[in-house]
């Protein structure tokens, strides 16, 4: 023990963390519904059971036609087609498109039999029961093909992804109402110190309010973990032991205060008596007295009483260990900026800010080619956003660019 001796030997932060991670056990799994999966770690691959779209559909409002019937059409040489009916989104077409005919169609509606293209509304004129086509279309023009977004059998999301709102949309579009995720840790929070008074009560003399406990609880909530405050433990080995015993009903324990080298710093001694100390004392300022242990297979994070040191110790050691309990390692955090080499040309219209969905991976940036406003899977395949300023016409392949991550980049432990 280092109590009343000082930290003559301190471990490097990465070495201490790696030893701690080696002691962590992965929690079990559970099912959550598609309405409540944000921030959860996926415990299974999500595989598409059918194509999306499930059928060829119109990508524009206009007229479903046989493309070959429009060849040669222009404003000066319009081609006349007979209006054979219409089809709304959500309807199965009851009318087909025969040679010389057209069917009015809405964006997203199923293409009628016989049609292989859509003439945009603005490229037509109505003339009684006839449609004047003012611009020719090629086969499959303005048509979203079956399976264009997602193909049957495709792995849409992989185990270890931290789920986002766009993932819920894609999962729901596949008709999946529940997914298997790793159970998120329930973490008990204890603050030690004879000087502490709970917030809301009267503070007198040399007493101070217990600010660390709500701080750590909210830090846990920031990452989607469950926080259970067990309040204050006085500087008594018996009281600390009793509080820890209560805390071990949960998955992990965070204790602030009582970790340094004074006569009242009893926390590491208590943990060593009932479990194992993994490390005590790290080469980090603030936060040198940070410690961690394992009791009954559950991690116990012992953080200094100084609020700044406690929070730094929490982010440095507790967060990676708690994610380890969900079988995942965070490589790069959501909203962080990362640089990488562009692996393909990215065009953009001058005067318009381009928001290009890209995949950032190992210092390389890959443009996502399927990027229409209605193609939600592009926000799942992409993990970052490349902004093209209004004054640029895009970026060339090989350029170094900066992207903003749209999701945490993760790695599965097992």
C-alpha positions, -999 to +999 in steps of 0.1 A: +000+000+000+011+036-007-008+052+022+014+075+042+044+065+020+038+085-012+038+074-048+074+063-052+063+041-081+038+053-107+026+034-137+023+048-172-013+055-181-015+032-211+001+003-192-023+007-163-053+009-186-043-022-206-039-042-174-073-030-162-089-039-195-075-074-193-095-079-161-128-067-175-156-092-182-181-086-210-217-082-199-245-103-213-268-092-241-305-082-243-330-072-269-341-036-274-368-023-297-361-001-327-375+030-309-350+028-281-316+017-294-296+049-297-262+046-281-264+009-276-237-015-288-249-039-314-243-076-304-252-091-338-248-084-375-279-069-391-285-087-425-310-075-450-338-100-456-350-084-488-340-057-513-345-020-506-363-006-526-383-039-529-394-028-564-384-003-591-399+031-582-401+066-595-373+089-584-392+120-596-427+132-601-437+129-637-448+103-662-438+066-664-430+058-700-412+034-724-379+053-729-378+043-766-411+062-771-394+094-762-363+092-784-359+124-804-382+144-783-374+181-778-391+214-771-393+220-809-402+184-816-424+172-788-436+136-788-472+129-780-481+101-756-516+091-745-523+094-708-534+059-696-539+065-659-520+073-627-503+056-598-499+070-563-472+061-538-482+031-518-504+018-546-498-013-567-503-001-603-535-014-619-525+000-653-495-008-674-476+012-700-481+001-735-463+016-766-473+052-771-488+056-737-478+072-703-489+069-667-488+098-642-466+088-613-455+103-580-420+101-564-416+068-546-445+051-564-441+016-579-432+016-616-461+002-637-455-028-659-440-020-692-425+013-681-387+017-679-382+054-673-398+086-659-401+119-677-399+147-652-431+168-649-412+200-660-403+183-692-439+177-703-470+197-713-506+185-709-527+187-741-561+172-732-557+135-728-522+137-744-488+143-728-463+163-748-428+150-740-403+178-744-371+159-735-360+123-743-351+099-715-329+069-715-339+035-700-341+036-662-338+074-662-353+089-630-360+054-617-347+040-584-340+003-591-349-026-569-320-032-545-303+001-553-301+011-517-297-023-499-295-058-514-310-089-499-283-107-478-261-076-474-247-070-439-260-036-432-246-031-397-219-051-380-216-062-344-198-036-323-214-006-339-227+020-315-261+026-329-273+060-342-307+074-352-300+066-389-294+030-380-328+028-364-343+041-396-325+015-417-333-014-393-370-004-393-370-003-431-359-039-430-390-048-409-369-056-378-385-044-346-359-057-321-321-060-321-297-078-298-273-054-280-248-057-252-262-048-218-251-013-207-233-011-174-252-001-143-227+019-123-229+028-086-213+060-075-199+066-040-182+098-026-160+096+005-152+123+030-161+134+065-163+170+052-191+163+027-228+173+029-254+163+004-267+190-019-300+205-006-290+203+031-275+231+051-237+234+050-219+248+081-184+255+093-157+237+073-182+214+055-186+214+017-212+201-007-209+167-023-203+179-059-184+149-072-213+125-070-236+144-093-207+153-116-197+116-121-234+105-124-239+130-152-206+119-168-219+084-169-252+095-185-232+114-211-221+080-225-254+063-221-244+043-190-268+039-160-258+059-129-269+050-094-258+074-066-252+057-033-243+090-016-215+096+009-193+072+028-175+087+058-138+082+063-143+048+080-131+015+067-163-001+079-186+024+063-166+023+030-168-015+031-205-014+036-211+011+008-190-010-016-209-041-006-241-023-015-225-011-048-216-046-059-252-053-066-245-034-098-220-039-126-193-014-117-184+010-089-169+045-090-156+060-058-142+095-055-120+106-027-099+086-002-074+074-028-043+094-019-016+088+008-031+104+039-043+086+071-079+090+060-074+077+025-088+043+031-104+033-001-076+013-018-069-005+015-105-016+017-106-027-019-074-047-015-089-065+016-120-077-003-107-079-038-077-071-060-059-038-067-049-036-104-030-003-101-027+026-077-008+057-087-003+067-123+020+091-141-007+117-148-014+152-135-039+159-123-050+124-111-018+108-098-036+090-069-061+073-093-065+036-087-086+007-100-094-028-087-117-057-091-140-071-065-162-102-073-153-098-110-166-062-111-144-032-117-140-006-090-126+028-102-110+048-074-107+085-083-091+114-064-114+137-045-102+168-064-131+173-090-108+180-120-086+150-112-117+128-106-132+138-140-099+132-158-095+099-142-131+089-151-126+098-188-091+081-189-099+048-172-136+043-164-150+051-199-127+027-218-133+000-192-171+005-193-171+002-230-150-029-227-179-044-207-199-039-239-171-056-259-161-025-278-131-002-281-135+034-292-110+042-319-122+078-326-151+097-311-182+111-329-179+148-339-141+147-337-122+160-368-100+137-386-076+141-416-072+117-444-063+112-481-092+113-505-096+080-524-117+093-552-128+126-568-155+146-551-173+170-575-194+199-562-215+227-576-199+262-572-219+284-550-235+255-531-221+240-500-216+203-506-222+178-477-205+146-489-210+114-470-177+096-467-160+066-449-130+075-429-108+045-422-071+043-413-063+078-426-081+073-459-113+090-470-137+070-493-166+089-509-200+071-506-214+069-541-250+063-532-259+097-516-294+108-527-315+126-501-338+096-498-310+070-496-308+065-458-283+037-460-256+062-472-257+076-436-251+041-423-223+032-447-207+066-441-190+074-408-180+110-416-190+142-434-168+161-459-179+197-463-171+212-497-171+251-494-192+271-518-162+285-535-148+251-545-157+228-573-149+198-553-118+179-543-095+157-564-084+122-556-052+122-535-059+155-518-057+156-480-090+166-465-105+171-430-138+153-422-161+153-392-170+119-378-208+112-377-204+082-355-180+066-331-154+045-349-152+012-330-134-021-328-147-053-313-126-070-286-138-105-290 
